[in-house]
Structures are given as structure tokens and as C-alpha cells.
Amino acid sequence: MSLQVFMLPDLGEGLVEAELVTWLVAKGDAVHIDQPIAEVETAKSVVEVPSPFEGVVATLHGAEGDTMEVGKPLISIALPGATPSDGAEAPAPVAAAGSGNVLIGYGTSGHGGPGRTRPSRHHHMNQESAIAAAGARVPQRRAQLVVSPLVRKMAHDSGLSLADIPGSGADGLILRRDVEAALAPAAAPPAGGIAPAASGETVDARTGLRVLSRTPLTGVKKTAAAALARSRREIPEATVWVDVDATALVELRASLKARDGSAPGILAFVARFTTAGLARFPQLNTQLASVDGTDTVVEFDGINLGFAAQTDRGLVVPVLRNAQGRSARDLDGAIRGLAATARDGKAGPAQLSGGTFTLNNYGVFGVDGSAAIINYPESAMLGLGRIVDRPWVVDGELRVRKVTELTLAFDHRVCDGAVAAGFLRFVADAMENPAAALAEL
């Protein structure tokens, strides 16, 4: 039998394993080059793995929920002319052929580099004939119309089969609400009160309460938990905060929107003032690292600005690289685009790592501030609270103003209080007099 074994490719950023979230194909399915065959969750994000071969699926080397190692078999594909069977397989594992063992998300569309060749038209015709013949021998499987990897993961985690969920979207597309609707009957408790414990359920020894579920930390959540714990263990952080009269900033944004039809968001203006502040107080844009066994403060030529974004898979921090010197409008477009990518579950490792400073908008959650945990291994994080009407003294008179709170958590090993206060005051002054600040930047 002519088989090709596709090994789980290098996912980048030094990652060595991934959790198999969802198979997008089944044994006997015909696949083509660059067709997504599985979704895997790494410590950085959920990504689709494209097929480097064209043929018929012979073996799936793993079940959904398994942790797969990079370089180990992921899928075996029978090449055109081969007949998949349940017999023994003895193919030579192939890490790069067809489209090549490339980074996830790149595939082979267009012209490839070394090791990435495009089949000839005659070769494609032979492949199509073989796939059509194989399809005639294998029972047809309805394609599951699901675009979002989050919807697939939601169904998988709930034990639902996508084939059993009717889609309410265009052409039967399965949406999140369809999965929620399928879960509703099972989630409803019986009329008599608490649902009886299913077989195998346990009682927690400490609380005496019935355990409903146990969810291991994996992928992004596992990595985030480790980074937060390490930050608390290693970084002696200190916090300073200040109330800011943001009335002028709110009015400036409103006037720009009235004049131009659109305006950058408040967060984009704060990001602009933040990058300018870091240029004046570079100690906050550093990292403490061990170099040849010696603790060393590493200063960077540039600012990779991270910002917290809430997604269905938890809190992630997309990173806007080389944010220094960019205008508020430019920052606004970049932040919105990265946030949307993260919410869709499509942010890759390169977009979720490499930050040098993090900006967090607590205000979207309706709170004034937070004693933040620094995003390890960075040295500081700036938080922005909600903007609310408060009494404020202006020129000796009490007025109602738009007030917010800025909170800066910083690593006291690399930065002293004077520097932290100077940076925080710079950003606050810019927010209170935005027109003058923007004219000088």
C-alpha cells in the first residue's frame, strides 16, 4: 500500500506539543493539498493543520482531546492508486512532501520554496480520478458546515456530534447559538430540583459537595496560569495610581468624530500617550533576564505593545509590534484588527507573544482599577479604568467631569518609584490636555 504519514509539524515559538481539538476529516475521506484536516490547540492559540498530501485518509493517529507531540504521526494518507485498508501499515514517515511540513496557516498556495512543489496538471487529473474512485467505495459523510474553531471546540467539550446539530446559518452553517440550543435540553434540571448524580460522579472531601466536572488546564489557559504564577513568585511588583480628568479627551474624540465621521477610541489615544511615555521613561520597557548567570536589565530598541483582550477561550494578550511613533488613528485600526483576530480564535503564536509592555482596559468590565499581575517577563503594566461622571474641582469651582483611574504595576527591581510616578504623570497629563500633547508628539 502506498501511504504517506504526515507528522505533526513544528508550530513555532519552541512549542513541542499540542492538544488535538477536532478532526476535520474522517477515515475514508478524500482530501486535497492544503485542506484543513485538524484543529490543534497549542500553548498560544487554536490553529488549523493543512494537509500536505492529496489522497484518501487511511489512519487518524490520535483521538480528539489527545496531546500530540511535534514530530510524531498525525495522519496517514493513501496516495492516488492506493486502497485504504485496516491491515498493517509500513510506510516511511514523511515530515515534508507535497505542500511541505510548514508553519501552520501558510500551506502551499502560490509558489513554494525548497521542498514545496506543485503537482502538474496531469498529476492532478490522475489524483482526482483515484479520489473519485475511492469515494465511490466509501460511504459518503456529510460535510459539517462549521467555520468557527470555537464552535467546534464548544461542541467537542460538551460531547456533542456536529453531524447531529442542525445549523441555522446560511446553507446550514452551524453557529454558536445552534450548539447552545442543542445543550439546552440536557442542561435543564428536572422539575423536582437538583439533578441526581450520574454514575462515576464523586463528592469533594473538603466541601462535601457533589463534583459536577473536572477541567484540566491545557493549551492557552495552562500557559497563562504558569506565567501568572511565575510573575507572582519572581517579580517584586509595586503599584501606583492616579485619578485623571479625561473630559478634554472625551470632548476631543467627539469633535473628531463629528468632523471626520470617525475617531480613534479612547484606548488608542492612551496607547499613543503610553508609547510616548515609554520613550521618556525606557526603564519600564525592559526585561530582567539572566545573561551568563548574571541578572541583567535588557532594554529594547522599540516597543511591542500588548493589550488584554477577552475571548471565548479566556483572556489573551495580542501584541502590536513596533508600536512606537504610530498615530492614534493608526494604533486604533491595528488594535481593533488584532482584537478581532484574537476573538475569532485565529491569532497565531507570533501575534500572542513578544510583548515588552502591556496596556489593559479594565473599564470595559465596569470597574475603576485593578491590582494587576505583570505579564511575565515584562516589567510593567498600565491599566485604564471606566470613565464616569464625578465631582471635580476646576479653577476653584466644583464641576461634574469625566474621570478615570490609571493604575501602573511595575517591577521594583528595574524601576524605582520616581520613574514609575513620572511615567504615570506624563500619561495622565497628556490625557488631561490631549490637543497640546498630540501637537508635541
C-alpha positions in Angstrom: 0.0 0.0 0.0 1.3 3.5 -0.9 0.9 5.6 2.2 2.3 8.9 3.4 2.5 9.6 7.1 2.2 13.3 8.0 4.0 14.2 11.2 2.6 16.9 13.5 4.7 19.9 12.2 6.7 22.4 14.1 4.1 25.0 15.3 6.7 27.7 16.1 7.8 29.6 19.2 9.5 26.5 20.6 6.3 24.6 21.2 6.7 20.8 21.3 3.2 19.6 21.7 -0.4 20.4 21.0 -3.9 19.2 22.0 -5.9 17.7 19.2 -9.2 19.6 19.5 -11.2 18.4 16.5 -10.6 16.2 13.5 -12.0 17.9 10.3 -11.8 14.7 8.3 -12.6 11.0 8.9 -11.1 7.8 7.7 -12.1 7.2 4.1 -12.5 10.9 3.3 -10.8 12.3 0.1 -8.5 15.2 0.9 -6.6 17.7 -1.2 -3.4 19.6 -0.7 -3.8 22.5 1.9 -7.2 21.3 3.0 -7.6 21.7 6.8 -7.5 18.2 8.4 -7.5 19.0 12.1 -7.6 21.8 14.7 -5.0 21.7 17.4 -4.6 23.9 20.5 -1.1 25.0 21.4 0.1 27.0 24.4 -0.5 30.0 22.2 -3.7 29.6 20.2 -6.0 27.2 18.3 -4.8 26.6 14.7 -5.8 24.6 11.7 -3.4 22.0 10.3 -3.4 21.8 6.5 -2.8 18.5 4.6 0.5 18.3 2.6 -0.8 15.4 0.5 -3.7 14.6 -1.8 -5.4 11.3 -1.4 -7.7 9.3 0.9 -7.5 9.3 4.7 -6.2 5.9 5.9 -5.5 6.4 9.6 -6.0 9.1 12.2 -3.2 8.8 14.7 -5.0 10.1 17.8 -8.4 10.9 19.3 -9.9 14.3 20.0 -8.6 15.5 23.3 -5.2 13.7 23.0 -1.9 15.6 23.5 0.2 15.1 20.4 4.0 15.6 20.2 5.6 17.5 17.4 7.3 15.1 15.0 5.0 12.2 15.8 2.4 10.8 13.3 -0.7 12.8 12.9 -2.4 11.3 9.9 -1.7 8.7 7.2 -3.0 9.4 3.7 -3.3 6.8 0.9 -2.0 8.4 -2.3 -3.9 8.1 -5.6 -4.0 4.5 -6.7 -3.7 3.0 -3.2 -6.5 1.2 -1.4 -7.0 2.1 2.2 -7.4 -0.9 4.5 -7.4 -1.9 8.1 -4.3 -4.0 7.6 -0.8 -3.4 8.8 0.9 -0.2 7.6 4.6 0.1 7.0 5.0 3.5 5.3 8.1 5.6 5.7 7.2 8.6 7.9 7.3 11.7 5.8 7.8 15.1 7.5 7.8 17.2 4.4 6.4 16.4 1.0 3.6 17.7 -1.2 2.9 21.1 0.3 5.7 20.5 2.8 5.9 20.4 6.6 5.4 24.2 7.0 4.2 26.5 9.7 0.5 26.3 10.4 -1.6 28.8 8.4 0.8 29.1 5.4 0.1 25.9 3.4 1.3 25.9 -0.2 -1.0 28.3 -2.1 1.1 30.1 -4.6 4.7 29.3 -5.3 6.6 27.3 -2.7 10.1 27.4 -1.6 12.5 24.5 -1.3 10.7 21.2 -0.7 7.4 22.6 -1.8 6.4 21.7 -5.3 3.1 22.0 -7.0 1.8 18.9 -8.8 1.4 19.0 -12.6 -2.0 19.3 -14.2 -1.7 15.6 -15.4 -0.8 14.6 -11.9 -3.9 16.4 -10.6 -6.1 14.6 -13.1 -4.8 11.2 -12.0 -5.3 12.1 -8.4 -8.8 13.3 -9.0 -9.6 10.0 -10.7 -8.2 8.0 -7.8 -10.0 10.1 -5.2 -13.3 9.8 -7.1 -12.9 6.0 -7.3 -12.1 5.8 -3.6 -15.1 8.0 -2.8 -17.4 5.5 -4.6 -16.2 2.7 -2.4 -16.5 4.6 0.9 -19.9 5.7 2.5 -20.4 9.4 2.0 -20.0 11.6 5.0 -21.9 14.9 5.2 -19.6 17.8 5.4 -20.0 19.6 8.7 -20.7 23.3 7.9 -18.7 24.9 10.7 -16.4 27.9 10.2 -15.5 28.9 13.7 -13.0 26.7 15.6 -14.6 28.0 18.8 -17.9 26.4 17.8 -16.2 23.1 17.0 -14.4 23.2 20.4 -17.6 24.1 22.2 -19.4 21.1 20.7 -16.5 18.8 21.4 -16.1 19.9 25.0 -19.9 19.3 25.5 -19.7 15.8 24.0 -21.9 16.8 21.0 -21.5 15.5 17.5 -21.6 18.3 14.9 -23.3 15.9 12.5 -26.3 15.9 14.9 -26.6 19.7 15.2 -28.9 21.5 12.7 -27.3 24.7 11.5 -29.3 27.9 11.5 -26.9 29.9 9.4 -26.6 30.3 5.7 -26.6 27.0 3.8 -26.9 25.2 7.2 -23.9 26.8 8.8 -23.6 25.7 12.4 -23.4 28.7 14.7 -22.7 29.1 18.4 -26.4 29.5 19.2 -27.0 26.2 17.5 -24.7 24.4 19.9 -26.2 26.3 22.8 -29.7 25.2 21.7 -28.5 21.6 21.5 -27.2 21.8 25.0 -30.3 23.5 26.5 -32.4 20.3 27.0 -29.5 18.5 28.6 -28.7 21.5 30.9 -32.2 21.9 32.2 -32.6 20.5 35.7 -35.5 18.2 36.5 -38.7 19.7 37.9 -38.0 18.2 41.3 -34.8 20.2 42.0 -31.2 19.1 41.8 -30.4 16.5 39.2 -29.4 13.1 40.5 -25.7 12.3 40.4 -24.7 10.2 37.4 -22.7 7.1 37.9 -19.0 7.8 38.4 -19.6 11.3 39.9 -17.7 12.0 43.1 -18.1 14.1 46.3 -15.4 16.6 47.2 -13.9 15.5 50.5 -13.2 19.1 51.7 -16.6 20.7 50.9 -18.9 17.7 50.9 -20.4 18.9 47.7 -21.0 16.8 44.5 -18.4 17.4 41.9 -20.0 18.5 38.6 -16.9 18.5 36.5 -13.1 18.5 36.5 -11.5 20.5 33.7 -7.7 20.2 33.3 -5.8 23.3 32.4 -4.5 22.9 28.9 -3.2 25.0 26.0 -3.5 28.7 26.4 -5.0 28.6 29.9 -2.3 26.3 31.2 0.4 28.6 29.8 -1.3 31.7 31.2 -1.6 30.1 34.6 2.1 29.2 34.6 3.1 32.7 33.6 0.9 34.4 36.2 2.3 32.1 39.0 5.8 32.8 37.9 5.2 36.5 37.8 3.9 36.5 41.4 6.8 34.3 42.5 9.7 36.2 40.9 8.6 39.9 40.4 8.5 42.2 43.4 5.9 44.4 42.0 4.7 47.8 43.3 1.6 49.8 42.2 0.9 53.5 41.8 -2.3 55.1 40.6 -3.8 58.4 39.8 -7.3 59.8 39.1 -7.4 61.6 35.7 -9.8 64.2 34.4 -10.5 62.8 30.9 -13.1 65.4 30.0 -10.9 67.1 27.4 -10.0 63.7 25.8 -13.6 62.7 25.6 -14.5 66.0 24.0 -11.6 65.8 21.5 -12.7 62.4 20.4 -16.3 63.6 20.0 -15.2 66.6 17.9 -13.1 64.4 15.6 -16.0 62.1 15.1 -18.3 65.0 14.2 -15.8 66.4 11.8 -14.5 63.2 10.1 -17.3 60.7 10.7 -14.9 58.5 12.8 -12.3 58.9 15.5 -9.9 56.7 17.3 -11.1 55.0 20.5 -10.0 56.2 24.0 -7.7 53.2 24.3 -5.9 54.2 21.1 -5.2 57.7 22.5 -4.0 56.2 25.7 -1.8 53.8 23.7 -0.3 56.8 21.9 0.5 58.6 25.1 1.8 55.3 26.6 4.4 54.8 23.8 5.5 58.4 24.1 5.8 58.0 27.9 7.9 54.8 27.4 10.3 56.8 25.1 10.9 59.2 28.0 11.0 56.5 30.7 12.5 53.5 29.0 13.2 51.7 32.3 9.5 50.5 32.1 10.1 49.0 28.6 12.7 46.5 29.8 13.1 42.9 30.9 15.1 41.4 33.7 17.0 38.3 32.4 19.8 36.1 33.3 22.8 36.6 30.9 25.8 34.3 31.5 24.4 33.7 35.0 24.1 37.4 35.9 20.8 39.2 36.4 20.8 41.8 33.6 18.3 44.5 32.7 17.6 44.2 29.0 16.4 47.4 27.2 14.8 47.2 23.8 15.0 49.4 20.7 11.3 49.6 20.1 8.0 48.9 21.8 5.9 45.8 21.3 2.7 46.9 23.0 0.4 44.1 24.3 -3.2 44.7 25.2 -5.6 42.4 27.0 -8.5 41.0 25.0 -11.3 38.9 26.4 -12.2 35.9 24.2 -14.4 32.8 24.4 -11.3 30.9 25.4 -10.3 33.3 28.1 -8.1 36.4 28.4 -5.3 36.7 25.8 -2.8 39.4 25.1 -2.3 40.2 21.4 0.9 42.1 20.7 1.2 45.1 18.4 4.8 45.1 17.3 6.8 48.3 16.8 4.1 50.5 18.2 6.4 53.4 18.8 5.7 56.6 16.9 2.4 55.4 15.4 -0.5 57.8 15.4 -3.6 57.3 17.5 -5.7 56.5 14.4 -3.1 54.0 13.2 -3.0 52.4 16.6 -6.8 52.2 16.7 -7.0 50.3 13.5 -4.3 47.9 14.5 -5.7 47.3 17.9 -9.2 46.6 16.6 -7.9 44.3 14.0 -5.8 42.2 16.4 -8.6 42.1 19.0 -11.0 40.8 16.3 -8.5 38.1 15.2 -8.0 37.0 18.8 -11.7 36.8 19.5 -12.2 34.7 16.4 -9.5 32.3 17.7 -7.2 33.0 14.7 -4.4 34.7 16.5 -1.2 32.7 16.0 1.9 32.4 18.2 3.6 35.4 16.7 0.6 37.6 17.5 0.4 36.4 21.1 4.0 36.7 22.3 7.0 39.0 22.3 5.4 41.9 24.2 7.6 44.5 26.1 4.8 46.4 27.8 1.1 45.7 28.3 -1.9 48.0 28.4 -5.1 46.8 30.0 -8.6 48.4 29.7 -10.4 47.4 32.9 -13.1 49.9 32.1 -14.8 47.6 29.7 -15.7 45.4 32.7 -17.3 48.3 34.6 -14.5 48.7 37.2 -12.3 51.5 38.2 -9.0 49.7 38.5 -7.1 46.5 39.4 -4.0 45.3 41.3 -2.7 43.7 38.2 -0.3 40.9 37.8 2.5 41.9 35.4 2.6 40.0 32.2 5.8 38.0 32.8 8.6 38.6 31.7 7.7 42.2 31.1 8.4 44.9 33.7 5.2 46.9 33.9 1.5 47.0 33.0 -0.7 50.1 32.7 -4.4 49.8 33.5 -7.3 52.1 32.4 -10.5 52.1 34.5 -14.0 53.1 33.4 -14.8 56.8 32.7 -17.6 58.1 34.9 -19.1 61.4 35.9 -17.6 62.6 39.2 -17.4 65.9 41.1 -14.1 67.6 40.3 -12.6 71.0 41.3 -11.7 73.1 38.3 -10.3 76.6 38.8 -11.6 76.6 42.4 -15.2 75.6 41.4 -16.9 72.2 41.8 -17.9 70.7 38.5 -19.0 67.4 37.0 -16.2 65.9 34.9 -15.3 62.7 33.1 -12.9 61.0 35.5 -11.0 57.7 35.1 -8.2 56.0 37.1 -4.8 54.9 35.7 -3.0 52.1 37.6 0.6 51.2 36.9 2.1 47.9 38.3 5.9 47.8 37.9 8.9 45.6 38.7 10.7 47.4 41.5 13.9 45.6 40.6 14.3 47.6 37.4 12.4 50.7 38.1 12.1 53.0 41.2 9.1 54.9 42.4 10.2 58.2 40.9 10.4 56.8 37.4 7.0 55.0 37.7 5.4 58.2 39.1 7.0 60.3 36.3 5.7 57.9 33.6 2.2 57.8 35.1 2.0 61.5 35.5 3.1 62.0 31.9 0.3 59.8 30.6 -2.2 61.5 32.9 -1.2 65.0 31.8 -1.5 64.0 28.2 -5.0 62.7 28.7 -6.0 65.9 30.5 -4.5 68.1 27.8 -4.7 65.8 24.7 -4.6 68.5 22.0 -1.4 70.0 23.3 0.2 66.6 23.9 -0.6 65.4 20.4 0.8 68.5 18.9 4.1 67.9 20.6 4.4 64.2 19.8 
